[in-house]
Amino acid sequence: MVKKGKTERKQNFKADMRAIKKEDVRRLQETYSRFFGAEPEEMKRNSSNIRKKVYFFGFALTFIFGAILYFTKNVKFLGF
């Protein structure tokens, strides 16, 4: 058995892009199914719940930010 040098191994290396892409797609699908669920109905329900939470917290943060701006512009705090 002859040991190859680093430069010789680099020259002979060819990436199999199809295999890499298939592995990336498989990992993405696995992550997606863990987050949203494996069944289509479960995916719809979980994505709907996440969307509702995002809208609710976005609205709440906007309201809080608006209230803070209003109070800092229109109310004198301890004579500042």
C-alpha positions as CSV (number, residue, x, y, z in Angstrom):
1,M,0.0,0.0,0.0
2,V,1.4,3.3,-1.1
3,K,0.6,6.4,0.9
4,K,-0.5,9.4,-1.2
5,G,0.7,12.9,-0.5
6,K,-1.6,15.8,0.3
7,T,-1.2,17.5,-3.1
8,E,-1.8,14.2,-5.0
9,R,-5.1,13.6,-3.0
10,K,-6.3,17.1,-3.8
11,Q,-5.7,16.7,-7.5
12,N,-7.6,13.4,-7.6
13,F,-10.6,14.6,-5.6
14,K,-13.8,15.3,-7.4
15,A,-16.9,16.3,-5.5
16,D,-20.1,14.4,-6.3
17,M,-22.4,17.3,-6.3
18,R,-25.5,15.1,-6.9
19,A,-24.8,13.1,-3.7
20,I,-24.1,16.3,-1.8
21,K,-27.3,17.9,-3.0
22,K,-29.4,14.8,-2.1
23,E,-27.9,14.7,1.4
24,D,-28.6,18.4,1.9
25,V,-32.2,17.9,0.7
26,R,-32.6,14.9,3.1
27,R,-31.3,16.9,6.0
28,L,-33.5,19.9,5.2
29,Q,-36.6,17.6,5.0
30,E,-35.7,16.0,8.3
31,T,-35.3,19.3,10.0
32,Y,-38.5,20.6,8.5
33,S,-40.5,17.5,9.6
34,R,-39.1,17.8,13.1
35,F,-40.2,21.4,13.3
36,F,-43.6,21.3,11.6
37,G,-44.4,17.6,11.8
38,A,-44.4,14.7,9.4
39,E,-48.1,14.6,8.4
40,P,-49.6,17.2,6.1
41,E,-52.4,18.1,8.5
42,E,-50.0,18.4,11.4
43,M,-47.8,20.7,9.2
44,K,-50.8,22.9,8.4
45,R,-51.8,23.2,12.1
46,N,-48.2,23.8,13.4
47,S,-47.4,26.4,10.7
48,S,-50.8,28.2,11.4
49,N,-49.9,28.3,15.1
50,I,-46.5,29.7,14.4
51,R,-47.9,32.3,12.1
52,K,-50.5,33.4,14.7
53,K,-47.8,33.7,17.3
54,V,-45.6,35.8,15.0
55,Y,-48.5,38.1,14.2
56,F,-49.5,38.4,17.9
57,F,-46.0,39.2,19.1
58,G,-45.4,41.6,16.2
59,F,-48.6,43.5,17.0
60,A,-47.8,43.5,20.8
61,L,-44.2,44.8,20.2
62,T,-45.5,47.5,17.8
63,F,-48.1,48.6,20.3
64,I,-45.5,48.7,23.1
65,F,-43.0,50.6,21.0
66,G,-45.7,53.1,20.0
67,A,-46.7,53.6,23.6
68,I,-43.1,54.2,24.6
69,L,-42.6,56.8,21.9
70,Y,-45.9,58.5,22.8
71,F,-45.0,58.7,26.5
72,T,-41.4,59.9,25.9
73,K,-42.6,62.7,23.6
74,N,-45.8,63.8,25.4
75,V,-45.2,63.2,29.1
76,K,-42.7,64.9,31.3
77,F,-40.9,62.3,33.5
78,L,-39.9,63.8,36.9
79,G,-39.0,67.1,35.3
80,F,-36.6,65.8,32.7
